[in-house]
Amino acid sequence: MKHVHKGIVDGDVIRLESPVKLPQGTPILVSFTTLHKERQDVIKQRQLKCLEQGFHLGTKLYSTREDLHAR
């Protein structure tokens, strides 16, 4: 099962922002991805811009049933 948690490295210890609900002694595999605050802000602004513009879900291709069957 895969879980993603944010945390901060403090010497040899990783301090997680949220508690992990696993039994004591559970073996795990840890993978690291470094977060760059500046890059995250750029991505956030780009995503907010996309949300403000809305999503193009297509256009009405046919105005009448006859238009649909004419092709």
mmCIF file as gemmi writes it, N, C-alpha and C atoms, coordinates in Angstrom:
data_model
loop_
_atom_site.group_PDB
_atom_site.id
_atom_site.type_symbol
_atom_site.label_atom_id
_atom_site.label_alt_id
_atom_site.label_comp_id
_atom_site.label_asym_id
_atom_site.label_entity_id
_atom_site.label_seq_id
_atom_site.pdbx_PDB_ins_code
_atom_site.Cartn_x
_atom_site.Cartn_y
_atom_site.Cartn_z
_atom_site.occupancy
_atom_site.B_iso_or_equiv
_atom_site.pdbx_formal_charge
_atom_site.auth_seq_id
_atom_site.auth_asym_id
_atom_site.pdbx_PDB_model_num
ATOM 1 N N . MET Axp A 1 ? 0.846 -1.164 0 1 0 ? 1 A 1
ATOM 2 C CA . MET Axp A 1 ? 0 0 0 1 0 ? 1 A 1
ATOM 3 C C . MET Axp A 1 ? 0.898 1.236 0 1 0 ? 1 A 1
ATOM 4 N N . LYS Axp A 2 ? 0.557 2.232 -0.827 1 0 ? 2 A 1
ATOM 5 C CA . LYS Axp A 2 ? 1.374 3.424 -0.951 1 0 ? 2 A 1
ATOM 6 C C . LYS Axp A 2 ? 0.731 4.593 -0.219 1 0 ? 2 A 1
ATOM 7 N N . HIS Axp A 3 ? 1.522 5.288 0.576 1 0 ? 3 A 1
ATOM 8 C CA . HIS Axp A 3 ? 1.089 6.485 1.281 1 0 ? 3 A 1
ATOM 9 C C . HIS Axp A 3 ? 2.083 7.595 0.972 1 0 ? 3 A 1
ATOM 10 N N . VAL Axp A 4 ? 1.612 8.824 0.869 1 0 ? 4 A 1
ATOM 11 C CA . VAL Axp A 4 ? 2.483 9.97 0.657 1 0 ? 4 A 1
ATOM 12 C C . VAL Axp A 4 ? 2.316 10.909 1.843 1 0 ? 4 A 1
ATOM 13 N N . HIS Axp A 5 ? 3.43 11.263 2.478 1 0 ? 5 A 1
ATOM 14 C CA . HIS Axp A 5 ? 3.428 12.175 3.619 1 0 ? 5 A 1
ATOM 15 C C . HIS Axp A 5 ? 4.512 13.215 3.403 1 0 ? 5 A 1
ATOM 16 N N . LYS Axp A 6 ? 4.236 14.452 3.778 1 0 ? 6 A 1
ATOM 17 C CA . LYS Axp A 6 ? 5.247 15.5 3.737 1 0 ? 6 A 1
ATOM 18 C C . LYS Axp A 6 ? 5.988 15.525 5.056 1 0 ? 6 A 1
ATOM 19 N N . GLY Axp A 7 ? 7.236 15.92 5 1 0 ? 7 A 1
ATOM 20 C CA . GLY Axp A 7 ? 8.023 16.011 6.215 1 0 ? 7 A 1
ATOM 21 C C . GLY Axp A 7 ? 9.241 16.883 6.013 1 0 ? 7 A 1
ATOM 22 N N . ILE Axp A 8 ? 10.005 17.044 7.067 1 0 ? 8 A 1
ATOM 23 C CA . ILE Axp A 8 ? 11.219 17.849 7.054 1 0 ? 8 A 1
ATOM 24 C C . ILE Axp A 8 ? 12.344 17.024 7.664 1 0 ? 8 A 1
ATOM 25 N N . VAL Axp A 9 ? 13.522 17.084 7.043 1 0 ? 9 A 1
ATOM 26 C CA . VAL Axp A 9 ? 14.697 16.382 7.56 1 0 ? 9 A 1
ATOM 27 C C . VAL Axp A 9 ? 15.305 17.223 8.669 1 0 ? 9 A 1
ATOM 28 N N . ASP Axp A 10 ? 15.537 16.591 9.817 1 0 ? 10 A 1
ATOM 29 C CA . ASP Axp A 10 ? 16.144 17.243 10.978 1 0 ? 10 A 1
ATOM 30 C C . ASP Axp A 10 ? 17.295 16.356 11.441 1 0 ? 10 A 1
ATOM 31 N N . GLY Axp A 11 ? 18.474 16.584 10.856 1 0 ? 11 A 1
ATOM 32 C CA . GLY Axp A 11 ? 19.605 15.709 11.154 1 0 ? 11 A 1
ATOM 33 C C . GLY Axp A 11 ? 19.377 14.34 10.542 1 0 ? 11 A 1
ATOM 34 N N . ASP Axp A 12 ? 19.395 13.293 11.381 1 0 ? 12 A 1
ATOM 35 C CA . ASP Axp A 12 ? 19.136 11.93 10.917 1 0 ? 12 A 1
ATOM 36 C C . ASP Axp A 12 ? 17.674 11.529 11.082 1 0 ? 12 A 1
ATOM 37 N N . VAL Axp A 13 ? 16.822 12.479 11.418 1 0 ? 13 A 1
ATOM 38 C CA . VAL Axp A 13 ? 15.405 12.187 11.694 1 0 ? 13 A 1
ATOM 39 C C . VAL Axp A 13 ? 14.533 12.906 10.667 1 0 ? 13 A 1
ATOM 40 N N . ILE Axp A 14 ? 13.479 12.23 10.224 1 0 ? 14 A 1
ATOM 41 C CA . ILE Axp A 14 ? 12.49 12.849 9.341 1 0 ? 14 A 1
ATOM 42 C C . ILE Axp A 14 ? 11.245 13.124 10.177 1 0 ? 14 A 1
ATOM 43 N N . ARG Axp A 15 ? 10.858 14.38 10.27 1 0 ? 15 A 1
ATOM 44 C CA . ARG Axp A 15 ? 9.675 14.777 11.034 1 0 ? 15 A 1
ATOM 45 C C . ARG Axp A 15 ? 8.519 14.962 10.055 1 0 ? 15 A 1
ATOM 46 N N . LEU Axp A 16 ? 7.492 14.12 10.185 1 0 ? 16 A 1
ATOM 47 C CA . LEU Axp A 16 ? 6.345 14.166 9.287 1 0 ? 16 A 1
ATOM 48 C C . LEU Axp A 16 ? 5.33 15.195 9.759 1 0 ? 16 A 1
ATOM 49 N N . GLU Axp A 17 ? 4.651 15.826 8.78 1 0 ? 17 A 1
ATOM 50 C CA . GLU Axp A 17 ? 3.638 16.832 9.104 1 0 ? 17 A 1
ATOM 51 C C . GLU Axp A 17 ? 2.351 16.207 9.626 1 0 ? 17 A 1
ATOM 52 N N . SER Axp A 18 ? 2.096 14.97 9.264 1 0 ? 18 A 1
ATOM 53 C CA . SER Axp A 18 ? 0.873 14.299 9.719 1 0 ? 18 A 1
ATOM 54 C C . SER Axp A 18 ? 1.245 12.931 10.284 1 0 ? 18 A 1
ATOM 55 N N . PRO Axp A 19 ? 0.454 12.436 11.229 1 0 ? 19 A 1
ATOM 56 C CA . PRO Axp A 19 ? 0.781 11.14 11.824 1 0 ? 19 A 1
ATOM 57 C C . PRO Axp A 19 ? 0.602 9.982 10.836 1 0 ? 19 A 1
ATOM 58 N N . VAL Axp A 20 ? 1.42 8.961 11.014 1 0 ? 20 A 1
ATOM 59 C CA . VAL Axp A 20 ? 1.33 7.762 10.188 1 0 ? 20 A 1
ATOM 60 C C . VAL Axp A 20 ? 0.575 6.703 10.988 1 0 ? 20 A 1
ATOM 61 N N . LYS Axp A 21 ? -0.48 6.17 10.391 1 0 ? 21 A 1
ATOM 62 C CA . LYS Axp A 21 ? -1.299 5.185 11.103 1 0 ? 21 A 1
ATOM 63 C C . LYS Axp A 21 ? -0.874 3.778 10.713 1 0 ? 21 A 1
ATOM 64 N N . LEU Axp A 22 ? 0.268 3.367 11.226 1 0 ? 22 A 1
ATOM 65 C CA . LEU Axp A 22 ? 0.777 2.011 11.016 1 0 ? 22 A 1
ATOM 66 C C . LEU Axp A 22 ? 1.138 1.417 12.372 1 0 ? 22 A 1
ATOM 67 N N . PRO Axp A 23 ? 0.991 0.116 12.515 1 0 ? 23 A 1
ATOM 68 C CA . PRO Axp A 23 ? 1.379 -0.512 13.78 1 0 ? 23 A 1
ATOM 69 C C . PRO Axp A 23 ? 2.876 -0.363 14.044 1 0 ? 23 A 1
ATOM 70 N N . GLN Axp A 24 ? 3.234 -0.257 15.294 1 0 ? 24 A 1
ATOM 71 C CA . GLN Axp A 24 ? 4.644 -0.159 15.696 1 0 ? 24 A 1
ATOM 72 C C . GLN Axp A 24 ? 5.41 -1.357 15.153 1 0 ? 24 A 1
ATOM 73 N N . GLY Axp A 25 ? 6.578 -1.119 14.559 1 0 ? 25 A 1
ATOM 74 C CA . GLY Axp A 25 ? 7.405 -2.198 14.046 1 0 ? 25 A 1
ATOM 75 C C . GLY Axp A 25 ? 7.093 -2.613 12.618 1 0 ? 25 A 1
ATOM 76 N N . THR Axp A 26 ? 6.181 -1.91 11.944 1 0 ? 26 A 1
ATOM 77 C CA . THR Axp A 26 ? 5.845 -2.235 10.561 1 0 ? 26 A 1
ATOM 78 C C . THR Axp A 26 ? 7.022 -1.901 9.655 1 0 ? 26 A 1
ATOM 79 N N . PRO Axp A 27 ? 7.508 -2.855 8.855 1 0 ? 27 A 1
ATOM 80 C CA . PRO Axp A 27 ? 8.595 -2.548 7.927 1 0 ? 27 A 1
ATOM 81 C C . PRO Axp A 27 ? 8.07 -1.676 6.784 1 0 ? 27 A 1
ATOM 82 N N . ILE Axp A 28 ? 8.84 -0.656 6.396 1 0 ? 28 A 1
ATOM 83 C CA . ILE Axp A 28 ? 8.436 0.239 5.303 1 0 ? 28 A 1
ATOM 84 C C . ILE Axp A 28 ? 9.624 0.498 4.385 1 0 ? 28 A 1
ATOM 85 N N . LEU Axp A 29 ? 9.354 0.992 3.198 1 0 ? 29 A 1
ATOM 86 C CA . LEU Axp A 29 ? 10.355 1.432 2.248 1 0 ? 29 A 1
ATOM 87 C C . LEU Axp A 29 ? 10.15 2.928 2.064 1 0 ? 29 A 1
ATOM 88 N N . VAL Axp A 30 ? 11.193 3.716 2.234 1 0 ? 30 A 1
ATOM 89 C CA . VAL Axp A 30 ? 11.086 5.175 2.164 1 0 ? 30 A 1
ATOM 90 C C . VAL Axp A 30 ? 11.684 5.664 0.853 1 0 ? 30 A 1
ATOM 91 N N . SER Axp A 31 ? 10.96 6.539 0.147 1 0 ? 31 A 1
ATOM 92 C CA . SER Axp A 31 ? 11.429 7.153 -1.09 1 0 ? 31 A 1
ATOM 93 C C . SER Axp A 31 ? 11.407 8.669 -0.885 1 0 ? 31 A 1
ATOM 94 N N . PHE Axp A 32 ? 12.41 9.378 -1.399 1 0 ? 32 A 1
ATOM 95 C CA . PHE Axp A 32 ? 12.504 10.815 -1.189 1 0 ? 32 A 1
ATOM 96 C C . PHE Axp A 32 ? 12.274 11.579 -2.48 1 0 ? 32 A 1
ATOM 97 N N . THR Axp A 33 ? 11.554 12.68 -2.392 1 0 ? 33 A 1
ATOM 98 C CA . THR Axp A 33 ? 11.419 13.658 -3.455 1 0 ? 33 A 1
ATOM 99 C C . THR Axp A 33 ? 11.585 15.022 -2.807 1 0 ? 33 A 1
ATOM 100 N N . THR Axp A 34 ? 12.554 15.787 -3.284 1 0 ? 34 A 1
ATOM 101 C CA . THR Axp A 34 ? 12.8 17.099 -2.716 1 0 ? 34 A 1
ATOM 102 C C . THR Axp A 34 ? 11.787 18.084 -3.288 1 0 ? 34 A 1
ATOM 103 N N . LEU Axp A 35 ? 11.122 18.838 -2.432 1 0 ? 35 A 1
ATOM 104 C CA . LEU Axp A 35 ? 10.157 19.846 -2.855 1 0 ? 35 A 1
ATOM 105 C C . LEU Axp A 35 ? 10.846 21.202 -2.92 1 0 ? 35 A 1
ATOM 106 N N . HIS Axp A 36 ? 10.686 21.868 -4.03 1 0 ? 36 A 1
ATOM 107 C CA . HIS Axp A 36 ? 11.241 23.207 -4.197 1 0 ? 36 A 1
ATOM 108 C C . HIS Axp A 36 ? 10.095 24.205 -4.094 1 0 ? 36 A 1
ATOM 109 N N . LYS Axp A 37 ? 10.106 25.007 -3.06 1 0 ? 37 A 1
ATOM 110 C CA . LYS Axp A 37 ? 9.014 25.942 -2.765 1 0 ? 37 A 1
ATOM 111 C C . LYS Axp A 37 ? 8.695 26.83 -3.966 1 0 ? 37 A 1
ATOM 112 N N . GLU Axp A 38 ? 9.736 27.369 -4.627 1 0 ? 38 A 1
ATOM 113 C CA . GLU Axp A 38 ? 9.505 28.266 -5.752 1 0 ? 38 A 1
ATOM 114 C C . GLU Axp A 38 ? 8.779 27.547 -6.886 1 0 ? 38 A 1
ATOM 115 N N . ARG Axp A 39 ? 9.222 26.321 -7.174 1 0 ? 39 A 1
ATOM 116 C CA . ARG Axp A 39 ? 8.599 25.559 -8.257 1 0 ? 39 A 1
ATOM 117 C C . ARG Axp A 39 ? 7.155 25.2 -7.91 1 0 ? 39 A 1
ATOM 118 N N . GLN Axp A 40 ? 6.904 24.847 -6.657 1 0 ? 40 A 1
ATOM 119 C CA . GLN Axp A 40 ? 5.548 24.523 -6.234 1 0 ? 40 A 1
ATOM 120 C C . GLN Axp A 40 ? 4.628 25.734 -6.38 1 0 ? 40 A 1
ATOM 121 N N . ASP Axp A 41 ? 5.146 26.931 -6.086 1 0 ? 41 A 1
ATOM 122 C CA . ASP Axp A 41 ? 4.345 28.152 -6.237 1 0 ? 41 A 1
ATOM 123 C C . ASP Axp A 41 ? 4.011 28.417 -7.7 1 0 ? 41 A 1
ATOM 124 N N . VAL Axp A 42 ? 4.978 28.178 -8.606 1 0 ? 42 A 1
ATOM 125 C CA . VAL Axp A 42 ? 4.734 28.362 -10.036 1 0 ? 42 A 1
ATOM 126 C C . VAL Axp A 42 ? 3.669 27.384 -10.519 1 0 ? 42 A 1
ATOM 127 N N . ILE Axp A 43 ? 3.771 26.134 -10.095 1 0 ? 43 A 1
ATOM 128 C CA . ILE Axp A 43 ? 2.789 25.116 -10.483 1 0 ? 43 A 1
ATOM 129 C C . ILE Axp A 43 ? 1.411 25.487 -9.947 1 0 ? 43 A 1
ATOM 130 N N . LYS Axp A 44 ? 1.354 25.946 -8.71 1 0 ? 44 A 1
ATOM 131 C CA . LYS Axp A 44 ? 0.08 26.333 -8.095 1 0 ? 44 A 1
ATOM 132 C C . LYS Axp A 44 ? -0.564 27.474 -8.879 1 0 ? 44 A 1
ATOM 133 N N . GLN Axp A 45 ? 0.212 28.489 -9.246 1 0 ? 45 A 1
ATOM 134 C CA . GLN Axp A 45 ? -0.333 29.617 -10 1 0 ? 45 A 1
ATOM 135 C C . GLN Axp A 45 ? -0.825 29.178 -11.375 1 0 ? 45 A 1
ATOM 136 N N . ARG Axp A 46 ? -0.084 28.27 -12.032 1 0 ? 46 A 1
ATOM 137 C CA . ARG Axp A 46 ? -0.501 27.775 -13.343 1 0 ? 46 A 1
ATOM 138 C C . ARG Axp A 46 ? -1.811 26.998 -13.243 1 0 ? 46 A 1
ATOM 139 N N . GLN Axp A 47 ? -1.942 26.181 -12.204 1 0 ? 47 A 1
ATOM 140 C CA . GLN Axp A 47 ? -3.171 25.405 -12.028 1 0 ? 47 A 1
ATOM 141 C C . GLN Axp A 47 ? -4.36 26.306 -11.7 1 0 ? 47 A 1
ATOM 142 N N . LEU Axp A 48 ? -4.13 27.333 -10.875 1 0 ? 48 A 1
ATOM 143 C CA . LEU Axp A 48 ? -5.205 28.283 -10.559 1 0 ? 48 A 1
ATOM 144 C C . LEU Axp A 48 ? -5.661 29.027 -11.814 1 0 ? 48 A 1
ATOM 145 N N . LYS Axp A 49 ? -4.72 29.384 -12.676 1 0 ? 49 A 1
ATOM 146 C CA . LYS Axp A 49 ? -5.066 30.058 -13.933 1 0 ? 49 A 1
ATOM 147 C C . LYS Axp A 49 ? -5.93 29.149 -14.805 1 0 ? 49 A 1
ATOM 148 N N . CYS Axp A 50 ? -5.567 27.866 -14.868 1 0 ? 50 A 1
ATOM 149 C CA . CYS Axp A 50 ? -6.369 26.902 -15.645 1 0 ? 50 A 1
ATOM 150 C C . CYS Axp A 50 ? -7.784 26.799 -15.091 1 0 ? 50 A 1
ATOM 151 N N . LEU Axp A 51 ? -7.91 26.792 -13.754 1 0 ? 51 A 1
ATOM 152 C CA . LEU Axp A 51 ? -9.234 26.705 -13.146 1 0 ? 51 A 1
ATOM 153 C C . LEU Axp A 51 ? -10.069 27.952 -13.42 1 0 ? 51 A 1
ATOM 154 N N . GLU Axp A 52 ? -9.429 29.12 -13.411 1 0 ? 52 A 1
ATOM 155 C CA . GLU Axp A 52 ? -10.149 30.363 -13.677 1 0 ? 52 A 1
ATOM 156 C C . GLU Axp A 52 ? -10.643 30.423 -15.112 1 0 ? 52 A 1
ATOM 157 N N . GLN Axp A 53 ? -9.853 29.899 -16.055 1 0 ? 53 A 1
ATOM 158 C CA . GLN Axp A 53 ? -10.239 29.902 -17.46 1 0 ? 53 A 1
ATOM 159 C C . GLN Axp A 53 ? -11.336 28.89 -17.748 1 0 ? 53 A 1
ATOM 160 N N . GLY Axp A 54 ? -11.413 27.859 -16.95 1 0 ? 54 A 1
ATOM 161 C CA . GLY Axp A 54 ? -12.381 26.8 -17.186 1 0 ? 54 A 1
ATOM 162 C C . GLY Axp A 54 ? -11.827 25.761 -18.143 1 0 ? 54 A 1
ATOM 163 N N . PHE Axp A 55 ? -12.58 24.719 -18.368 1 0 ? 55 A 1
ATOM 164 C CA . PHE Axp A 55 ? -12.157 23.622 -19.219 1 0 ? 55 A 1
ATOM 165 C C . PHE Axp A 55 ? -12.962 23.618 -20.508 1 0 ? 55 A 1
ATOM 166 N N . HIS Axp A 56 ? -12.272 23.427 -21.617 1 0 ? 56 A 1
ATOM 167 C CA . HIS Axp A 56 ? -12.939 23.335 -22.91 1 0 ? 56 A 1
ATOM 168 C C . HIS Axp A 56 ? -13.486 21.916 -23.05 1 0 ? 56 A 1
ATOM 169 N N . LEU Axp A 57 ? -14.792 21.804 -23.033 1 0 ? 57 A 1
ATOM 170 C CA . LEU Axp A 57 ? -15.412 20.484 -23.115 1 0 ? 57 A 1
ATOM 171 C C . LEU Axp A 57 ? -15.996 20.227 -24.5 1 0 ? 57 A 1
ATOM 172 N N . GLY Axp A 58 ? -15.559 21.022 -25.46 1 0 ? 58 A 1
ATOM 173 C CA . GLY Axp A 58 ? -16.047 20.833 -26.814 1 0 ? 58 A 1
ATOM 174 C C . GLY Axp A 58 ? -17.106 21.864 -27.162 1 0 ? 58 A 1
ATOM 175 N N . THR Axp A 59 ? -17.484 21.862 -28.415 1 0 ? 59 A 1
ATOM 176 C CA . THR Axp A 59 ? -18.504 22.792 -28.879 1 0 ? 59 A 1
ATOM 177 C C . THR Axp A 59 ? -19.663 22.003 -29.446 1 0 ? 59 A 1
ATOM 178 N N . LYS Axp A 60 ? -20.762 22.682 -29.591 1 0 ? 60 A 1
ATOM 179 C CA . LYS Axp A 60 ? -21.933 22.047 -30.18 1 0 ? 60 A 1
ATOM 180 C C . LYS Axp A 60 ? -21.674 21.909 -31.678 1 0 ? 60 A 1
ATOM 181 N N . LEU Axp A 61 ? -21.559 20.703 -32.156 1 0 ? 61 A 1
ATOM 182 C CA . LEU Axp A 61 ? -21.203 20.467 -33.55 1 0 ? 61 A 1
ATOM 183 C C . LEU Axp A 61 ? -22.405 20.517 -34.485 1 0 ? 61 A 1
ATOM 184 N N . TYR Axp A 62 ? -23.557 20.187 -33.982 1 0 ? 62 A 1
ATOM 185 C CA . TYR Axp A 62 ? -24.747 20.12 -34.825 1 0 ? 62 A 1
ATOM 186 C C . TYR Axp A 62 ? -25.866 20.907 -34.163 1 0 ? 62 A 1
ATOM 187 N N . SER Axp A 63 ? -26.549 21.721 -34.966 1 0 ? 63 A 1
ATOM 188 C CA . SER Axp A 63 ? -27.652 22.492 -34.394 1 0 ? 63 A 1
ATOM 189 C C . SER Axp A 63 ? -28.987 21.773 -34.544 1 0 ? 63 A 1
ATOM 190 N N . THR Axp A 64 ? -29.1 20.917 -35.548 1 0 ? 64 A 1
ATOM 191 C CA . THR Axp A 64 ? -30.349 20.164 -35.736 1 0 ? 64 A 1
ATOM 192 C C . THR Axp A 64 ? -30.025 18.701 -36.026 1 0 ? 64 A 1
ATOM 193 N N . ARG Axp A 65 ? -31.034 17.879 -35.93 1 0 ? 65 A 1
ATOM 194 C CA . ARG Axp A 65 ? -30.869 16.459 -36.22 1 0 ? 65 A 1
ATOM 195 C C . ARG Axp A 65 ? -30.494 16.232 -37.682 1 0 ? 65 A 1
ATOM 196 N N . GLU Axp A 66 ? -31.039 17.09 -38.596 1 0 ? 66 A 1
ATOM 197 C CA . GLU Axp A 66 ? -30.748 16.968 -40.019 1 0 ? 66 A 1
ATOM 198 C C . GLU Axp A 66 ? -29.263 17.233 -40.284 1 0 ? 66 A 1
ATOM 199 N N . ASP Axp A 67 ? -28.676 18.18 -39.549 1 0 ? 67 A 1
ATOM 200 C CA . ASP Axp A 67 ? -27.239 18.455 -39.707 1 0 ? 67 A 1
ATOM 201 C C . ASP Axp A 67 ? -26.421 17.213 -39.355 1 0 ? 67 A 1
ATOM 202 N N . LEU Axp A 68 ? -26.851 16.503 -38.344 1 0 ? 68 A 1
ATOM 203 C CA . LEU Axp A 68 ? -26.147 15.311 -37.917 1 0 ? 68 A 1
ATOM 204 C C . LEU Axp A 68 ? -26.176 14.24 -38.999 1 0 ? 68 A 1
ATOM 205 N N . HIS Axp A 69 ? -27.311 14.043 -39.625 1 0 ? 69 A 1
ATOM 206 C CA . HIS Axp A 69 ? -27.455 12.992 -40.631 1 0 ? 69 A 1
ATOM 207 C C . HIS Axp A 69 ? -26.975 13.418 -42.011 1 0 ? 69 A 1
ATOM 208 N N . ALA Axp A 70 ? -26.777 14.705 -42.247 1 0 ? 70 A 1
ATOM 209 C CA . ALA Axp A 70 ? -26.319 15.189 -43.556 1 0 ? 70 A 1
ATOM 210 C C . ALA Axp A 70 ? -24.876 14.784 -43.811 1 0 ? 70 A 1
ATOM 211 N N . ARG Axp A 71 ? -24.088 14.574 -42.772 1 0 ? 71 A 1
ATOM 212 C CA . ARG Axp A 71 ? -22.674 14.228 -42.954 1 0 ? 71 A 1
ATOM 213 C C . ARG Axp A 71 ? -22.575 12.79 -43.184 1 0 ? 71 A 1
